[in-house]
Amino acid sequence: MAAVAANRDRVAFAALFGFYAPRLKAFLKRSGMTPSAAEDVVQETMLLVWKKASYFDPGRAGVSTWIFTIARNARIDRLRRESRPAAIAEAFDPSDQQDAPVSGEQVIIAAEREERLREALDLLPRDQADILKMSFYGEVTQSEIANAVGIPLGTVKSRVRLALGRLRQILDDLK
């Protein structure tokens, strides 16, 4: 990856492509895509890897995590494009609709709930709180968290389960 980022090394990129393309295609097919759609997304993903190689930061994630995240995002973008044809998107613009009025009471209740949740998260062990924040605020899958943090998937699942149980206790105590 470093050779692709630094020197636009085509041989290194070919090796990356040869290694990741079949794995990405299998990943995308398991997520419900047809083989031809999966191939299209793999091509799009690897093109983005080539174009954005200089953005890769080994301090933030491993190569596989970075590439699979690009693939996941490309898959989501494709699903959005397919599920919302251009004619429908042009005919209906949600910004034309007025928002339902929000009462002052609703705003206060939402702010109080948010504050209680922040306080409860601060009471959790740091490793559990970090994983919950990544999972729920960062919308990162547990597998991606395991790869990014460098711990087994089972450990991530255990920490989430323990953290949610502890949050439930803390929030019940705050009522």
VMD Tcl script that draws the C-alpha trace (Angstrom):
set ca {
  {0.00 0.00 0.00}
  {2.87 2.34 0.81}
  {4.35 1.86 -2.68}
  {1.02 2.65 -4.30}
  {0.57 5.76 -2.15}
  {4.10 7.08 -2.51}
  {5.08 6.09 -6.04}
  {1.82 5.13 -7.79}
  {3.47 1.72 -8.20}
  {1.38 -0.27 -10.70}
  {3.00 -3.60 -9.80}
  {2.18 -3.09 -6.12}
  {-1.37 -2.09 -7.04}
  {-1.72 -5.19 -9.21}
  {-0.69 -7.28 -6.20}
  {-3.25 -5.47 -4.01}
  {-5.90 -5.96 -6.66}
  {-5.10 -9.64 -7.08}
  {-5.29 -10.22 -3.34}
  {-8.34 -8.11 -2.43}
  {-10.60 -8.30 -5.51}
  {-11.77 -11.90 -4.94}
  {-12.23 -11.28 -1.22}
  {-14.20 -8.11 -1.84}
  {-16.39 -9.86 -4.40}
  {-17.14 -12.68 -1.93}
  {-17.88 -10.13 0.80}
  {-20.26 -8.21 -1.46}
  {-22.01 -11.36 -2.69}
  {-22.55 -12.45 0.93}
  {-24.17 -9.08 1.56}
  {-26.78 -9.91 -1.09}
  {-25.37 -8.42 -4.28}
  {-25.51 -10.25 -7.58}
  {-22.16 -11.42 -8.97}
  {-22.16 -8.78 -11.71}
  {-23.10 -5.98 -9.31}
  {-20.42 -7.19 -6.89}
  {-17.83 -7.09 -9.68}
  {-18.85 -3.53 -10.53}
  {-18.50 -2.44 -6.91}
  {-15.12 -4.20 -6.65}
  {-13.91 -2.28 -9.72}
  {-15.21 0.97 -8.26}
  {-13.59 0.19 -4.90}
  {-10.20 -0.62 -6.35}
  {-10.31 2.51 -8.51}
  {-10.94 4.53 -5.35}
  {-8.08 2.71 -3.62}
  {-5.78 3.74 -6.51}
  {-6.99 7.34 -6.48}
  {-7.02 7.78 -2.70}
  {-3.99 5.69 -1.74}
  {-2.24 8.78 -0.38}
  {-5.05 9.17 2.18}
  {-4.36 5.79 3.76}
  {-3.06 6.15 7.31}
  {-1.65 2.94 8.82}
  {-1.97 4.52 12.26}
  {-5.76 4.62 11.97}
  {-6.55 1.27 10.35}
  {-5.06 -1.71 8.60}
  {-5.01 -1.96 4.82}
  {-7.79 -4.56 4.75}
  {-10.00 -2.52 7.08}
  {-9.49 0.57 4.93}
  {-10.23 -1.24 1.66}
  {-13.26 -3.11 3.02}
  {-14.64 0.17 4.42}
  {-14.33 1.73 0.96}
  {-16.13 -1.31 -0.50}
  {-18.89 -1.12 2.09}
  {-19.42 2.57 1.37}
  {-19.39 1.97 -2.41}
  {-21.99 -0.77 -1.91}
  {-24.20 1.55 0.15}
  {-23.86 4.30 -2.48}
  {-24.83 1.86 -5.23}
  {-27.86 0.63 -3.27}
  {-28.98 4.20 -2.72}
  {-28.64 5.00 -6.42}
  {-30.57 1.88 -7.39}
  {-33.35 2.35 -4.87}
  {-33.98 5.98 -5.78}
  {-34.28 6.48 -9.54}
  {-33.45 9.95 -10.83}
  {-37.03 10.71 -11.86}
  {-38.33 10.09 -8.35}
  {-35.47 12.03 -6.80}
  {-36.17 15.03 -9.06}
  {-39.94 14.88 -8.53}
  {-39.73 14.90 -4.73}
  {-37.33 17.05 -2.80}
  {-37.69 16.55 0.98}
  {-36.41 20.06 1.60}
  {-39.66 21.33 0.02}
  {-41.63 19.81 2.88}
  {-42.11 21.78 6.06}
  {-40.79 20.16 9.20}
  {-43.31 19.31 11.87}
  {-43.09 21.88 14.65}
  {-41.15 20.72 17.68}
  {-42.40 21.81 21.07}
  {-40.11 23.32 23.65}
  {-40.93 20.41 25.95}
  {-39.71 17.90 23.33}
  {-36.45 19.82 22.93}
  {-35.86 19.86 26.70}
  {-36.66 16.14 27.06}
  {-34.31 15.25 24.21}
  {-31.53 17.38 25.70}
  {-32.00 15.79 29.13}
  {-31.87 12.27 27.65}
  {-28.74 13.11 25.71}
  {-27.07 14.52 28.83}
  {-28.02 11.43 30.87}
  {-26.56 9.18 28.19}
  {-23.31 11.18 28.08}
  {-23.01 10.95 31.87}
  {-23.67 7.22 31.76}
  {-21.06 6.69 29.01}
  {-18.51 8.55 31.13}
  {-19.09 6.03 33.96}
  {-18.25 3.03 31.75}
  {-14.73 1.59 31.51}
  {-12.90 3.42 28.71}
  {-12.53 0.33 26.48}
  {-16.29 -0.36 26.62}
  {-17.25 3.29 26.08}
  {-14.92 3.62 23.09}
  {-16.36 0.53 21.41}
  {-19.95 1.70 22.00}
  {-19.17 5.12 20.56}
  {-17.56 3.55 17.48}
  {-20.46 1.19 17.02}
  {-23.37 3.55 17.56}
  {-22.05 7.02 16.78}
  {-19.46 6.01 14.19}
  {-21.79 3.38 12.68}
  {-18.89 0.93 12.40}
  {-19.60 -2.80 12.39}
  {-18.26 -4.96 15.18}
  {-15.97 -6.76 12.72}
  {-14.53 -3.43 11.58}
  {-14.04 -2.39 15.21}
  {-12.18 -5.63 15.91}
  {-9.88 -5.02 12.94}
  {-9.34 -1.35 13.76}
  {-8.66 -1.88 17.46}
  {-6.75 -5.12 16.97}
  {-8.80 -7.33 19.28}
  {-10.84 -10.48 18.57}
  {-14.43 -10.09 17.38}
  {-15.67 -12.04 20.42}
  {-14.02 -9.48 22.71}
  {-15.77 -6.65 20.89}
  {-19.12 -8.43 21.22}
  {-18.52 -9.07 24.93}
  {-17.59 -5.46 25.58}
  {-20.70 -4.21 23.78}
  {-22.91 -6.62 25.73}
  {-21.30 -5.68 29.05}
  {-21.44 -1.97 28.24}
  {-25.12 -2.08 27.28}
  {-25.96 -3.99 30.46}
  {-24.01 -1.49 32.54}
  {-25.65 1.45 30.74}
  {-29.07 -0.03 31.48}
  {-28.17 -0.21 35.19}
  {-26.78 3.32 35.26}
  {-29.72 4.82 33.43}
  {-32.22 2.98 35.66}
  {-30.43 4.45 38.69}
  {-30.69 7.96 37.23}
  {-34.50 7.86 36.87}
}
mol new
graphics top color blue
foreach p $ca { graphics top sphere $p radius 0.5 }
foreach p [lrange $ca 0 end-1] q [lrange $ca 1 end] { graphics top cylinder $p $q radius 0.2 }
display resetview
